[in-house]
Amino acid sequence: MSVDITVEELKQRLDNKESIFIIDVREPHEFAEFSISELNIPLGLLPQKLWDFDERMEEEIVVLCRSGSRSASAKMILTQAGFSNVRNLTGGILDWQEKINNEQ
């Protein structure tokens, strides 16, 4: 099972222009307020949407939510479906906003 990712590591990799597939599993109204992802699939819809990106089974996927708990569930769903490299953003968007946005 893949090791989770910290906000600092993800920020550094994004700053380095690495291509990372990020799925935000929060609700649309949360996603609209602030996100670092282009893709929003609420956790409740994730099982029905898995095959929209099944060509990425072997790629690294980072899942995130508000605090890291919904995305931990998303990681489990994806892993059980056969995705081999899923990482949860520890602390979620709250941690990102506290650590990253406050630096800028």
DRENLUMDREN-806009 format. One line per 4 residues: for each residue x, y, z of N, C-alpha, C. Coordinates in Angstrom, 3 decimals, padded with zeros to 6 digits. Example, Ala and Ser with C-alpha at 12.3 -4.5 7.8 and 13.67 -1.06 7.14 Angstrom:
BEGIN
013.190:-005.690:007.800:012.300:-004.500:007.800:013.200:-003.300:007.800 | 012.850:-002.250:007.080:013.670:-001.060:007.140:012.900:000.030:007.870
END
This chain:
BEGIN
000.845:-001.193:000.000:000.000:000.000:000.000:000.882:001.246:000.000 | 000.476:002.238:-000.723:001.269:003.464:-000.861:001.277:004.281:000.421 | 002.386:004.934:000.639:002.539:005.824:001.781:001.812:007.129:001.476 | 001.160:007.691:002.495:000.459:008.949:002.289:001.451:010.080:002.013
000.915:011.218:001.587:001.759:012.346:001.188:001.419:013.557:002.055 | 002.449:014.307:002.442:002.234:015.519:003.239:001.984:016.705:002.319 | 001.423:017.764:002.888:001.177:018.962:002.075:002.499:019.551:001.585 | 003.528:019.473:002.413:004.824:020.022:002.005:005.393:019.266:000.807
005.314:017.938:000.847:005.829:017.140:-000.265:005.035:017.403:-001.538 | 003.707:017.440:-001.422:002.877:017.690:-002.600:003.154:019.072:-003.175 | 003.271:020.076:-002.322:003.548:021.446:-002.793:004.882:021.493:-003.531 | 005.905:020.846:-002.992:007.218:020.833:-003.638:007.138:020.171:-005.012
006.410:019.071:-005.092:006.290:018.356:-006.368:005.489:019.165:-007.382 | 004.456:019.857:-006.926:003.692:020.723:-007.840:004.555:021.906:-008.296 | 005.336:022.467:-007.378:006.246:023.561:-007.732:007.276:023.106:-008.763 | 007.653:021.832:-008.709:008.602:021.261:-009.666:007.937:020.876:-010.982
006.663:021.216:-011.109:005.872:020.971:-012.336:005.688:019.480:-012.628 | 005.711:018.647:-011.570:005.445:017.224:-011.767:003.969:017.044:-012.103 | 003.698:016.119:-012.961:002.324:015.810:-013.331:001.768:014.809:-012.326 | 000.838:015.272:-011.502:000.256:014.424:-010.467:-001.252:014.429:-010.642
-001.842:013.245:-010.669:-003.291:013.113:-010.802:-003.901:013.247:-009.410 | -004.622:014.361:-009.191:-005.189:014.672:-007.879:-006.715:014.644:-007.986 | -007.336:013.916:-007.053:-008.792:013.872:-006.988:-009.240:014.464:-005.655 | -010.072:015.486:-005.731:-010.657:016.114:-004.549:-012.000:015.428:-004.300
-012.158:014.767:-003.145:-013.382:014.009:-002.877:-014.362:014.763:-001.972 | -014.166:016.074:-001.845:-015.113:016.869:-001.066:-016.376:017.126:-001.890 | -017.364:017.712:-001.244:-018.604:018.070:-001.921:-018.360:019.276:-002.830 | -019.178:019.443:-003.879:-018.950:020.537:-004.843:-018.856:021.928:-004.213
-019.661:022.214:-003.191:-019.591:023.545:-002.579:-018.261:023.767:-001.854 | -017.675:022.708:-001.288:-016.366:022.823:-000.648:-015.285:023.031:-001.709 | -015.399:022.259:-002.791:-014.451:022.339:-003.899:-014.455:023.740:-004.501 | -015.648:024.343:-004.616:-015.779:025.672:-005.223:-015.094:026.753:-004.383
-015.038:026.554:-003.076:-014.426:027.549:-002.192:-012.919:027.628:-002.380 | -012.277:026.452:-002.492:-010.822:026.401:-002.656:-010.421:024.986:-003.004 | -009.553:024.834:-003.976:-009.014:023.519:-004.279:-007.677:023.641:-004.989 | -006.902:022.576:-004.902:-005.630:022.498:-005.633:-005.744:021.464:-006.744
-006.946:020.917:-006.925:-007.189:019.886:-007.925:-008.129:020.408:-008.999 | -008.017:019.839:-010.189:-008.961:020.182:-011.255:-010.145:019.230:-011.259 | -010.022:018.090:-010.560:-011.041:017.050:-010.607:-011.734:016.909:-009.259 | -013.049:017.075:-009.259:-013.856:016.919:-008.051:-014.818:015.755:-008.246
-014.621:014.704:-007.453:-015.546:013.574:-007.423:-015.909:013.344:-005.960 | -017.083:013.808:-005.532:-017.466:013.597:-004.133:-017.356:012.120:-003.749 | -016.957:011.873:-002.514:-016.702:010.514:-002.046:-017.868:009.573:-002.350 | -019.099:010.034:-002.168:-020.264:009.192:-002.399:-020.421:008.742:-003.841
-019.845:009.500:-004.774:-019.941:009.160:-006.196:-018.726:008.395:-006.709 | -017.680:008.333:-005.905:-016.427:007.738:-006.365:-016.576:006.304:-006.891 | -017.296:005.412:-006.188:-017.395:004.036:-006.710:-017.995:003.962:-008.122 | -018.921:004.852:-008.447:-019.533:004.837:-009.779:-018.630:005.493:-010.836
-017.648:006.269:-010.414:-016.800:007.032:-011.343:-015.433:006.402:-011.589 | -015.135:005.293:-010.908:-013.796:004.691:-010.998:-013.354:004.433:-012.429 | -014.269:004.004:-013.271:-013.874:003.587:-014.613:-013.722:004.770:-015.561 | -013.997:005.989:-015.045:-013.735:007.187:-015.855:-012.231:007.418:-015.995
-011.454:006.844:-015.098:-009.992:007.042:-015.143:-009.247:005.732:-014.884 | -009.835:004.613:-015.317:-009.199:003.317:-015.060:-007.910:003.104:-015.844 | -007.643:003.953:-016.834:-006.360:003.855:-017.547:-005.210:004.321:-016.655 | -005.516:004.861:-015.491:-004.498:005.360:-014.560:-004.235:004.390:-013.406
-004.611:003.115:-013.586:-004.491:002.115:-012.517:-003.093:002.048:-011.908 | -002.066:002.243:-012.713:-000.691:002.111:-012.236:-000.073:003.454:-011.851 | -000.730:004.555:-012.224:-000.165:005.879:-011.947:-000.353:006.262:-010.488 | 000.468:007.205:-010.059:000.282:007.766:-008.725:-000.975:008.639:-008.739
-001.828:008.421:-007.763:-003.040:009.224:-007.593:-003.021:009.771:-006.175 | -003.245:011.079:-006.040:-003.351:011.695:-004.715:-004.812:012.055:-004.503 | -005.374:011.599:-003.384:-006.750:011.948:-003.035:-006.715:012.905:-001.852 | -007.636:013.866:-001.861:-007.672:014.834:-000.776:-009.103:015.209:-000.434
-009.271:015.694:000.793:-010.559:016.195:001.251:-010.284:017.346:002.222 | -011.225:017.628:003.092:-011.070:018.739:004.022:-009.971:018.465:005.048 | -010.024:017.278:005.680:-009.091:017.004:006.773:-008.272:015.728:006.601 | -008.610:014.932:005.604:-007.873:013.696:005.375:-008.655:012.436:005.690
-009.855:012.556:006.259:-010.567:011.324:006.610:-011.411:010.790:005.452 | -012.115:011.654:004.726:-012.857:011.170:003.553:-011.890:010.644:002.494 | -010.757:011.315:002.344:-009.791:010.855:001.348:-009.137:009.542:001.771 | -009.066:009.261:003.075:-008.582:007.946:003.514:-009.562:006.866:003.048
-010.859:007.170:003.125:-011.875:006.230:002.611:-011.755:006.097:001.099 | -011.505:007.204:000.407:-011.341:007.181:-001.047:-010.137:006.331:-001.433 | -009.055:006.454:-000.676:-007.853:005.654:-000.938:-008.190:004.169:-000.832 | -008.971:003.806:000.193:-009.349:002.408:000.376:-010.211:001.927:-000.801
-011.163:002.736:-001.235:-012.031:002.373:-002.365:-011.188:002.139:-003.621 | -010.290:003.069:-003.907:-009.453:002.962:-005.106:-008.521:001.748:-005.029 | -007.918:001.538:-003.861:-007.001:000.417:-003.690:-007.731:-000.914:-003.866 | -008.924:-001.013:-003.276:-009.706:-002.245:-003.406:-010.140:-002.481:-004.850
-010.260:-001.389:-005.632:-010.652:-001.520:-007.038:-009.458:-001.852:-007.937 | -008.255:-001.907:-007.354:-007.097:-002.307:-008.137:-006.121:-001.204:-008.492 | -006.393:000.033:-008.060:-005.437:001.122:-008.284:-004.259:000.884:-007.349 | -003.047:000.908:-007.903:-001.902:000.395:-007.152:-001.062:001.452:-006.440
-001.263:002.734:-006.729:-000.387:003.755:-006.161:-001.203:004.967:-005.723 | -002.050:004.774:-004.701:-002.933:005.841:-004.220:-002.382:006.402:-002.923 | -002.307:007.728:-002.857:-001.778:008.394:-001.663:-002.809:009.395:-001.141 | -002.979:009.413:000.163:-003.895:010.341:000.820:-003.109:011.577:001.250
-003.657:012.767:000.988:-003.030:014.003:001.455:-003.335:014.153:002.940 | -002.328:013.906:003.785:-002.545:013.973:005.228:-002.871:015.406:005.644 | -003.905:015.526:006.454:-004.323:016.846:006.923:-005.249:017.569:005.967 | -005.312:017.115:004.731:-006.238:017.665:003.743:-006.049:019.146:003.443
-007.113:019.729:002.918:-007.098:021.136:002.519:-006.883:022.052:003.730 | -007.396:021.666:004.895:-007.179:022.487:006.091:-005.688:022.643:006.364 | -004.949:021.543:006.294:-003.508:021.571:006.526:-002.811:022.372:005.430 | -003.260:022.187:004.183:-002.687:022.933:003.058:-002.855:024.433:003.289
-004.071:024.846:003.624:-004.325:026.277:003.810:-003.534:026.840:004.978 | -003.416:026.055:006.051:-002.677:026.513:007.227:-001.184:026.635:006.941 | -000.611:025.621:006.283:000.846:025.589:006.098:001.302:026.290:004.823 | 000.581:026.095:003.720:001.051:026.593:002.436:000.558:028.016:002.178
-000.740:028.245:002.336:-001.272:029.576:002.061:-000.707:030.624:003.011 | -000.394:030.232:004.248:000.159:031.178:005.191:001.609:031.535:004.890 | 002.278:030.684:004.102:003.669:030.967:003.718:003.741:032.042:002.637 | 002.707:032.125:001.821:002.758:032.988:000.637:002.432:034.430:000.959
END
